[in-house]
Amino acid sequence: MTISDDGKTVGLFEPLMVSENSPARAGLNDLVLELAEKSAAFRSGLPASVSDALADLVRAMNCYYSNLIEGHDTHPIDIERAMRNDYSADPSRRNLQLEAKAHVAVQKWVDEDGMSEPATAPSSIVDLHRRFCELLPPELLFVQNPKTGEQIPVVPGELRTRYVEVGRHVAISPGAVPRFLERMDKAYSLPGRIEAILAAACAHHRLLWVHPFLDGNGRVARLMSYAMLRKALDTRGLWSVARGLARQPAIILTDFTSLREGASTLFIDATEIVLNISDVGLKIRTYQFGVSSHVVLGLGQERSLGRNTIRRRSYWLASKQDRQQ
């Protein structure tokens, strides 16, 4: 099958990074440094025995918020049951449980340094999609053409072979996707810690603009930026951007249309938003873990009671706070 490439130049989605000469760069650098300082302080404030147990919990919490972004309200208790292979008799709830379990499995792979290439490498992006989708039930592996009603299968790890529209944004031709992904990887392979953190925010936005897959692009973008920030900030898997995004759903519906005309203002705004959301997610996670760690350390039984105690307390916080939004 011939995959159409309209021959659009990769310059179409420049800039890929906010230039050092940009008036906005100083403010973004300040956000990066603030995020790095808070992440380091949070990490160093947790004993290793507690942080290891909490990292396991975070995967389930990140999965909850990532599913929420997709419009899939999977209750935290159902996620916990899925991790024990205890599935609902209701097919729709069972499918969401399997989706949640798939997310946890892929994030665990990231946390265990499973990526052999940088997170922005085309092979890594494809691998994230493949690993997630191959664990999904068949009922979740299709998209529907809103104009014709046609149900199109989603193949795990397969770049799209069709044209797509996301709101008012008409994504690049399918044959151009590999070229644009290669350009992304080259642009974000930069030395320096500030650049690496800033690149995570920029890449998150640009991957969604390319829209390389028929479905699952948002999920892959969040896992990619999670992996990038984990490496740049040594987060040890203790926090991610997912909660901040889930609590501000309007931001997810960013209008990409002006980017086709080379406008950079929206890109700068989106980069700043992702950095701020990362900070919000970290602040909330600090509060949650502060409560949870206090409970566990007060009991003095991190290993035997800690994980269950933390899980119940954090899940209560997740469902109680977010369901009031």
C-alpha positions as CSV (number, residue, x, y, z in Angstrom):
1,M,0.0,0.0,0.0
2,T,1.3,3.4,-1.0
3,I,1.2,5.9,1.9
4,S,0.7,9.4,0.8
5,D,3.4,12.1,1.6
6,D,2.4,15.6,0.5
7,G,6.1,16.6,0.7
8,K,5.5,19.3,3.3
9,T,8.8,20.5,4.8
10,V,9.6,19.8,8.4
11,G,10.0,23.5,8.8
12,L,6.2,23.5,9.0
13,F,6.2,22.7,12.7
14,E,9.2,24.9,13.7
15,P,10.0,26.1,16.2
16,L,10.7,22.9,18.1
17,M,12.4,24.7,21.0
18,V,11.8,28.2,22.4
19,S,14.9,30.1,21.2
20,E,17.4,31.4,23.7
21,N,16.8,34.8,22.0
22,S,13.1,34.7,22.6
23,P,11.7,37.2,25.2
24,A,9.8,34.3,26.8
25,R,13.0,32.2,27.3
26,A,14.1,33.8,30.6
27,G,10.7,33.2,32.2
28,L,10.6,29.6,31.0
29,N,14.2,29.0,32.4
30,D,13.0,30.3,35.7
31,L,10.1,27.8,35.7
32,V,12.5,25.0,34.8
33,L,14.8,25.8,37.6
34,E,12.0,26.1,40.1
35,L,10.6,22.7,39.0
36,A,14.1,21.1,39.3
37,E,14.6,22.6,42.8
38,K,11.2,21.4,44.1
39,S,11.6,17.9,42.5
40,A,15.0,17.5,44.2
41,A,13.7,18.7,47.5
42,F,10.7,16.3,47.3
43,R,12.8,13.4,46.4
44,S,15.4,13.9,49.1
45,G,12.8,14.3,51.7
46,L,11.6,10.7,51.4
47,P,13.4,7.7,52.9
48,A,14.3,5.1,50.3
49,S,12.0,2.4,51.8
50,V,9.0,4.8,51.5
51,S,9.8,6.2,48.1
52,D,10.1,2.7,46.6
53,A,6.6,1.8,47.8
54,L,5.2,5.1,46.7
55,A,6.6,4.8,43.2
56,D,4.5,1.6,42.8
57,L,1.5,3.5,44.0
58,V,2.2,6.5,41.6
59,R,1.8,4.3,38.6
60,A,-1.8,3.5,39.5
61,M,-2.5,7.1,40.3
62,N,-1.0,8.3,37.1
63,C,-3.0,5.7,35.3
64,Y,-6.2,7.1,37.0
65,Y,-5.5,10.6,35.8
66,S,-4.4,9.6,32.3
67,N,-7.6,7.6,31.9
68,L,-9.6,10.6,33.1
69,I,-8.0,12.7,30.4
70,E,-9.3,10.2,27.9
71,G,-12.8,10.5,29.3
72,H,-12.5,7.1,30.9
73,D,-13.5,7.4,34.5
74,T,-12.0,4.3,36.0
75,H,-12.5,4.3,39.7
76,P,-9.2,3.9,41.7
77,I,-10.6,0.8,43.5
78,D,-11.3,-0.8,40.1
79,I,-7.6,-0.1,39.1
80,E,-6.4,-1.7,42.3
81,R,-8.6,-4.8,41.6
82,A,-7.3,-5.0,38.1
83,M,-3.7,-5.2,39.4
84,R,-4.8,-8.3,41.3
85,N,-6.5,-9.7,38.1
86,D,-9.9,-9.1,39.8
87,Y,-12.1,-7.9,36.9
88,S,-15.6,-6.6,36.8
89,A,-18.4,-8.8,35.3
90,D,-19.5,-5.7,33.4
91,P,-17.7,-5.7,30.0
92,S,-17.3,-2.0,29.7
93,R,-15.8,-1.7,33.2
94,R,-13.6,-4.7,32.6
95,N,-12.3,-3.1,29.4
96,L,-11.4,0.1,31.4
97,Q,-9.7,-2.0,34.0
98,L,-7.6,-3.7,31.3
99,E,-6.7,-0.3,29.9
100,A,-5.6,0.9,33.3
101,K,-3.5,-2.2,33.8
102,A,-1.9,-1.6,30.4
103,H,-0.9,1.9,31.4
104,V,0.6,0.7,34.7
105,A,2.6,-2.0,32.8
106,V,4.1,0.5,30.3
107,Q,5.0,3.0,33.0
108,K,6.7,0.3,35.0
109,W,8.7,-0.6,31.9
110,V,9.8,3.1,31.7
111,D,10.6,3.2,35.4
112,E,12.7,0.1,35.1
113,D,14.8,1.8,32.3
114,G,13.3,-0.4,29.6
115,M,13.9,2.2,26.9
116,S,17.1,1.5,25.0
117,E,16.8,4.8,23.1
118,P,15.9,8.4,24.1
119,A,12.2,8.9,24.7
120,T,11.8,11.1,21.6
121,A,13.4,8.6,19.3
122,P,10.9,7.3,16.7
123,S,11.5,3.7,17.9
124,S,10.7,4.7,21.5
125,I,7.5,6.5,20.5
126,V,6.4,3.5,18.5
127,D,7.4,1.1,21.3
128,L,5.3,3.1,23.8
129,H,2.3,2.8,21.6
130,R,2.8,-0.9,20.8
131,R,3.4,-1.9,24.4
132,F,0.3,-0.1,25.6
133,C,-2.1,-1.1,22.7
134,E,-1.1,-4.7,22.6
135,L,-2.5,-5.1,26.2
136,L,-5.8,-3.5,25.3
137,P,-9.0,-5.5,24.6
138,P,-10.2,-5.6,21.0
139,E,-13.2,-3.3,21.9
140,L,-10.7,-0.4,22.6
141,L,-8.6,-0.9,19.5
142,F,-10.6,1.0,16.9
143,V,-11.5,4.5,15.9
144,Q,-14.7,5.6,14.1
145,N,-14.7,8.0,11.2
146,P,-17.2,10.7,12.3
147,K,-18.2,11.4,8.7
148,T,-18.8,7.9,7.4
149,G,-19.2,5.8,10.6
150,E,-16.5,3.5,9.4
151,Q,-14.7,1.6,12.2
152,I,-11.0,1.6,11.6
153,P,-8.8,-0.8,13.6
154,V,-5.8,0.5,15.5
155,V,-2.7,-1.6,15.1
156,P,-0.3,-1.5,18.1
157,G,2.9,0.3,17.2
158,E,1.7,1.2,13.6
159,L,2.1,4.8,12.4
160,R,-1.1,6.0,10.8
161,T,-1.6,5.4,7.1
162,R,-4.6,7.8,6.8
163,Y,-5.2,11.6,7.0
164,V,-6.7,12.8,10.3
165,E,-8.3,15.9,11.7
166,V,-8.1,16.9,15.3
167,G,-10.7,19.6,15.9
168,R,-9.7,22.2,13.3
169,H,-6.2,20.9,13.0
170,V,-5.5,18.9,9.9
171,A,-2.5,16.8,10.7
172,I,0.4,16.2,8.3
173,S,0.0,13.6,5.6
174,P,0.7,10.0,6.9
175,G,3.7,9.5,4.7
176,A,5.4,12.6,6.2
177,V,5.1,11.3,9.8
178,P,8.4,9.4,9.9
179,R,10.3,12.5,8.6
180,F,8.7,14.7,11.2
181,L,9.5,12.3,14.0
182,E,13.1,12.1,13.0
183,R,13.3,15.9,13.0
184,M,11.7,15.9,16.5
185,D,14.3,13.5,17.9
186,K,17.2,15.5,16.5
187,A,15.8,18.7,17.8
188,Y,15.4,17.4,21.3
189,S,18.7,15.6,21.6
190,L,20.3,18.5,23.4
191,P,23.0,18.7,26.1
192,G,22.3,20.5,29.3
193,R,19.7,20.0,32.1
194,I,17.6,23.1,31.4
195,E,17.3,22.2,27.7
196,A,16.3,18.6,28.6
197,I,13.5,19.7,30.9
198,L,12.3,22.4,28.5
199,A,12.5,19.8,25.7
200,A,10.0,17.6,27.6
201,A,7.4,20.4,27.6
202,C,8.1,21.3,23.9
203,A,8.1,17.7,22.7
204,H,4.8,16.9,24.5
205,H,3.1,19.7,22.4
206,R,4.8,18.9,19.1
207,L,4.1,15.1,19.2
208,L,0.4,15.9,19.5
209,W,0.7,18.2,16.6
210,V,2.3,15.4,14.4
211,H,-0.4,13.0,15.6
212,P,1.5,9.9,14.5
213,F,-1.1,7.3,15.4
214,L,-4.7,6.8,14.6
215,D,-5.4,6.7,18.3
216,G,-3.5,6.8,21.6
217,N,-1.5,9.9,20.8
218,G,-2.3,11.7,24.0
219,R,-1.4,8.7,26.1
220,V,1.9,8.2,24.2
221,A,2.7,12.0,24.6
222,R,2.2,11.8,28.4
223,L,4.3,8.7,28.7
224,M,7.0,10.2,26.6
225,S,7.2,13.5,28.6
226,Y,7.0,11.5,31.8
227,A,10.1,9.5,30.7
228,M,11.9,12.7,29.6
229,L,11.2,14.4,33.0
230,R,12.0,11.2,34.9
231,K,15.5,11.2,33.3
232,A,16.2,14.9,33.4
233,L,15.0,15.4,37.0
234,D,15.6,12.0,38.4
235,T,12.0,11.9,39.6
236,R,12.3,8.2,40.5
237,G,8.7,7.8,39.3
238,L,7.3,9.8,42.2
239,W,5.2,12.3,40.1
240,S,4.1,13.2,36.6
241,V,2.2,15.8,34.6
242,A,-0.9,13.6,34.3
243,R,-2.7,15.0,37.3
244,G,-2.1,18.6,36.4
245,L,-3.5,17.9,32.9
246,A,-6.5,16.0,34.2
247,R,-7.4,18.9,36.6
248,Q,-7.3,21.4,33.7
249,P,-9.1,19.7,30.8
250,A,-9.6,22.9,28.8
251,I,-5.8,23.0,28.3
252,I,-5.9,19.6,26.6
253,L,-8.1,21.0,23.9
254,T,-5.4,23.5,22.7
255,D,-6.2,24.9,19.3
256,F,-3.3,23.8,17.0
257,T,-4.6,25.6,13.9
258,S,-2.4,28.7,14.0
259,L,0.7,26.5,14.1
260,R,0.1,25.6,10.4
261,E,0.9,29.3,9.7
262,G,4.1,29.2,11.5
263,A,2.9,31.1,14.6
264,S,5.0,30.6,17.7
265,T,3.1,32.4,20.4
266,L,0.7,29.4,21.0
267,F,3.7,27.1,21.2
268,I,5.4,29.2,23.8
269,D,2.1,29.4,25.8
270,A,1.7,25.6,25.6
271,T,5.3,25.1,26.7
272,E,4.7,27.3,29.7
273,I,1.5,25.6,30.5
274,V,3.1,22.1,30.6
275,L,5.9,23.4,32.9
276,N,3.3,25.0,35.2
277,I,1.2,21.9,35.2
278,S,4.2,19.8,36.1
279,D,4.7,22.1,39.1
280,V,1.1,21.8,40.1
281,G,1.3,18.0,39.8
282,L,4.4,18.0,42.0
283,K,2.8,20.3,44.6
284,I,-0.3,18.1,44.9
285,R,1.8,14.9,45.0
286,T,4.0,16.4,47.7
287,Y,0.9,17.1,49.8
288,Q,-0.5,13.6,49.2
289,F,2.8,11.9,50.0
290,G,3.4,14.1,53.0
291,V,0.1,12.8,54.4
292,S,0.8,9.2,53.4
293,S,4.4,9.1,54.5
294,H,3.4,10.6,57.9
295,V,0.9,7.8,58.4
296,V,3.4,5.1,57.3
297,L,6.3,6.4,59.3
298,G,4.1,7.0,62.3
299,L,3.2,3.3,62.3
300,G,6.9,2.4,61.8
301,Q,5.8,-0.5,59.5
302,E,6.7,0.8,56.0
303,R,7.3,-2.7,54.6
304,S,4.3,-4.6,56.0
305,L,1.6,-1.9,56.2
306,G,3.0,1.0,54.3
307,R,1.8,0.2,50.8
308,N,-1.8,-0.6,51.7
309,T,-2.1,2.3,54.0
310,I,-0.7,4.7,51.4
311,R,-2.9,3.3,48.7
312,R,-6.1,3.7,50.6
313,R,-5.3,7.2,51.7
314,S,-4.1,8.5,48.3
315,Y,-7.0,6.9,46.5
316,W,-9.4,8.7,48.8
317,L,-7.6,12.0,48.1
318,A,-7.7,11.3,44.3
319,S,-11.4,10.5,44.1
320,K,-12.5,13.0,46.7
321,Q,-10.7,16.0,45.3
322,D,-11.0,15.3,41.6
323,R,-14.6,14.3,41.5
324,Q,-15.5,17.7,43.0
325,Q,-13.9,19.5,40.1
